[in-house]
């Protein structure tokens, strides 16, 4: 298991999380290579199906990086995403799959460090969990 | 777009936030702009700051810098200075010293925006800034807090690199004092930035003791009071005193602050880091530029500008904006810059270039031909460079890709080059990989338009936060493959160019509404001005003068006659807007006048419905004729200038209904009103006793001099706490005020002849208008600016702007500036000629819609509604903001989002994890 390199999909908001990425870029901080980003216009665009299909297709973990609750450009997008993440987590639990494979993080536009940190945390977490049983 | 037609050329001197905004708005209006910046990079002071209230600075300035560097109508000269200016409007020649030799540029108008400099406290020996390492300035502190700064966002003590445990901010360093190195004015921004820095530190180090030592807490901006309240709640300590000096222990590790608190008690505290909240000074080159251009300076060394003609200087054709006009914050600088852009366009009596005609090629029948562009910022390092050729050939091998190109974003030519390449390769989809995709979006869409390609045919790949080396090449290949796949799957989305109606509806006939109407009418726009009452002027009827003393009565009466005599302005009195439909570019509103419905078609809407002061329910208001609201007090002085000359004593009570739970904001102008009026009364009758009962005196900026003057004239100021408010009783027909004096430590009884209550300002209720035009209100009932950062007079949808009291409490001169800004934003929009409707929007399939109303409830902008003919939800493509929320919420999957469908997302995730 030591060599296990998880595949992780990150659904990122094109506003706040993207701005955080911009600062991280300026600071030359790097995202772990396991993480592949799919940008959404708003995390409110996220559907439970997207999370489930990503897992079904072989992702070992999926996370959502949305805005802080008080600064969503579309007011309530990230709240909607949070509900879907909670729903999928419950579903995974019922299936006997670790719900930690799916997470949501609020990343303010200036939180460059957090943007990288959550990616690293997610990689470490999924490394502990091992490969997805859903494949 | 060449600079050959001098009458369309404008020079902007200074590339800070004001200069950038002025440049972009002028360029959008069709002018050719030269930006002259003395530093090596654009942005001014803001890139050095950590965050701006309320969120951050990163998304506010960086995108404007990039836009300026790459705008086809903007030429940027960095490390350049003005050597000489000759000629006069509209034909100036500026000799510019650039790193590659001197150049002459010909311009018709000049905008001066050299900005500010923080005060240098090293001359200030009592704070020992030079000798004690742990005494730093707020700018240095913020640089440590900045994640991309040398400290990577971690605040440490300069002496030993350790994390500080006790940090103090000292306010008014270099402000509000008249020692040899100070300025008598208030710098206006320091209270807010100290709060911001302290709150950010508290967030990072919750156990740290964080204290701000201040005289008056001046959080007079829109939403600022809330931040102040939150700061207190987060445990930031606020101590009302002025620190006299900083002492230190022998090893200079401990900094001792000695002070006398408000109860007169002597205290001593030890801190390990002290931040000096340094004030603002005009930039060092302000005087030099003023000499070159023949501009007058104020007594404080700022550039003199006309109070009610925002941005105008004593030299025709030369305008000024930003902090070179006086201490001001970013929002005011942006408003000023927008107002000046409007002024310049009006001065040049030129409508800029004609809008470009847009037509899109129909690519639906063409085979998919994807062009991939690898766009490299100068910041991308050598190792990345080495991957480019490998990635290029990988992209060429992908299904659907017919052309691959690398572009280097070094100058404005990059996007022109991109446009030419799009034309010559004849591709019909673009995959664009860059390290600032969001900021490049506008420029890429511009290039697509040049090649007659629908802007929705563009997908981007984010090159940010990626490393280098073999592993990275694999990830990049994955990302490129996924995005090419998405491009291949996507179909062109219908985009319709709808002409913008060249007319405006201005709602509210006060000063803001009238100024905006006149600015638009002078630019050739037909204006309908709707006023609820039977007279124009609004609140100005009760304003005597601006804080600098300009007669507002005379000013607004002149405006009224100009509005009434302007053939381009149709004034509808006794009228209200009852209904509206449409979108920016094509509105149709129903105005009801005397029971009669009038339909008005207009391209833009400006809301300037004003505000009122509340009728107090305290301080015995209404029980005695000599207890006035401040507006009525002024009205009386306007009608009878000597009305109060014989009074022996008068009391002014501040914050009546402001800064309390019901209205938790500052009404901004009452403190200035009070000191100005007190001075006026003292001039009339020097023996009159005048007492001002206040919580914090907020005579921000240069208004401070009125406060100083009032004290010199003998006006007495008594501070009260909100928990222990003064009381007013009417006893035997006489007034009696009781107030606790914190310095004497006991109650005082005052027996004034009159009382003026500075009652809170609130916006004329605007819920209905906000909902008709799809914009929103703040919690406090004022109109809310666009969430796209730094658009202070723009509503949340395009084509709707606002100005004056309805946007927040402010003085007449500030309303005038906002009105110019709103008119300029409206003109800039109208000059686009057409508005593109459709594109990345949600679309309902009426056959699948079960009319469950989920989308109606979900949409953050209230766009979907149930259309009765189809019996299905309908989403107006011109209003949809493209967030996609309803698409995912719709239980029947009846809403499509063709730019990024569920199939696209699933296919992308599959290819991202599916291989290797």
Interface residues (C-beta under 8 A of the other chain):
Chain A: X7 X9 X14 X15 X18 X19 X21 X22 X23 X24 X25 X26 X27 X29 X30 X31 X33 X36 X37 X38 X39 X40 X41 X42 X44 X45 X46 X47 X49 X50 X53 X54 X57 X58 X59 X71 X73 X74 X75 X76 X77 X80 X84 X108 X109 X110 X112 X113 X115 X116
Chain B: X50 X51 X54 X55 X56 X57 X58 X59 X62 X147 X148 X152 X153 X379 X435 X436 X437 X438 X439 X460 X462 X464 X465 X466 X467 X471 X472 X474 X475 X478 X479 X482 X787 X788 X840 X858 X860 X861 X881 X882 X883 X884 X885 X887 X888 X889 X897 X899 X900 X902 X905 X906 X908 X909 X910 X912 X913 X914
